[in-house]
Amino acid sequence: MNEDTENQETRPESSPEAGKIVQINEAEIRSHLDRMVLRSVEDTLNTLLEAEADRLCGAARYERSPDRVDTRAGSYQRKLHTKAGEVELSVPKLRSLPFETQIIERYKRRESSVEEALMEMYLAGVSVRRVEDITEALWGTKVSASTVSELNKKIYEKIEAWRQAPIEGSHAYVYLDGIWMKRSWGGEVKNVSVLVAVGVNAEGFREVLGVMEGAKEDKASWTRFLRHLKDRGLKDVRLAISDKCLGLVESLVDFYPDAAWQRCAVHFYRNVWSFVPKSKVGEVAAMLKAIHAQEDREAALAKIGAVVEKLQAMKLRDAAACVAEGAEETLRYMKFPREHWRSLRTNNPLERLMREIRRRTRVVGAFPDGNSALMLVAAR
């Protein structure tokens, strides 16, 4: 047997056990690394706590120093949830001074970043039950629904401060709408509305001006909401855009008598289509859109007359009456600069926001009270 043959026979890859030698258990490695990270976080926090105690005492443990102002009195164990997992801390106790560390707040059980993550998950559209599952998977402990509710109360104060803040500057155009949600009333689930206002400021940017709970979209609810906006400083409103909610239109005159009202063209189309057979909706839609494609208000009014005559000829008398009665209300935007027409004709800028709110609130189902519904809508 020559040297090359001997080397070949003793090579590791020739052994049937070689495959087992090079196998890597990725799950075990990942678990080991997680434990290492967790121990590192725990050791670091405990080291920082010891250094904090030394600073408060004015000297290290067992050190004789004229600068010492207090001595140690043992320690106590407590747990803290971090992004790396749950760690156990040995919190020093002092004989006379209170140990108020800047590292962790007294009585706090979670790292602030963990709390922020929980609130962001809930506000982003993750259901409470799903939040519980995620926290258990990430940090090994399940956060209850009541805990998530308590955490959300921390941001309620900020939201309420924003809701009551003064409205700065002028807003020539204001979009108004309401959204219906379900809430519990004495053991029963009933509807509650949340009213929303979006304005266009002097620089041409949209901004949410206000959010308020209303029992329903009636005149009393809209009166209370518009008074809320007026008291906070909403001024110089020239045009309000909304669907035809009679309570809103009636209340608008009381607070902004100089403002015109624009009926959302898309909502108007839907009202007309409710009187039209499905087979003819496409044809009628083209006729209605032609009204708003005219070059000026006079041409649009003439087109309304032509559309009414054509609908009557098609035996769609109810649709014709709807157009004759309400189409002119959708042309108020034509009194304003032409470059603004496309944005003022409909309530679409606010509708996009409402769709996002509906997406988020759908996972909740019924809210326990109106305030929780209002706060979640305001947070979005």
Number of C-alpha atoms within 10 A of each C-alpha: 5 6 7 8 9 10 10 11 11 10 10 13 12 11 10 9 10 12 11 8 10 8 8 9 8 9 9 10 11 11 11 12 12 14 14 13 14 19 16 14 19 21 16 12 19 19 14 15 21 17 15 19 24 19 13 20 21 17 19 18 13 8 11 9 10 8 9 15 13 16 21 17 11 11 12 10 9 13 14 16 19 20 17 19 21 19 18 17 18 18 19 19 17 16 12 12 13 9 17 13 15 10 12 16 12 10 8 12 15 16 16 15 11 17 19 13 14 23 21 13 17 19 18 14 20 18 19 21 12 13 22 19 16 18 19 14 11 13 16 14 15 16 18 15 14 10 14 18 14 12 15 21 14 11 15 18 12 11 17 15 11 15 20 14 13 15 18 12 13 16 24 18 22 26 26 20 21 24 20 17 21 21 22 15 14 8 8 9 15 15 16 24 23 23 24 22 22 22 24 18 16 12 9 12 9 17 13 16 22 23 23 24 24 21 15 17 21 16 17 14 20 27 18 15 23 23 16 17 22 15 13 17 15 23 17 14 18 16 22 27 28 25 22 16 15 13 15 24 19 14 21 21 13 12 15 18 11 13 17 20 23 25 27 23 25 16 17 20 18 13 15 21 18 12 16 19 11 10 8 11 17 12 10 20 14 10 18 21 13 14 24 23 11 14 11 14 17 11 13 20 17 12 19 22 15 13 20 22 15 16 19 14 11 11 10 16 17 15 20 23 16 17 22 15 10 16 23 16 17 23 23 19 25 20 12 12 8 12 8 12 16 11 12 27 21 23 23 18 13 22 16 10 14 18 12 13 18 14 12 19 21 13 12 17 12 18 21 16 13 22 14 16 22 23 22 20 23 20 15 14
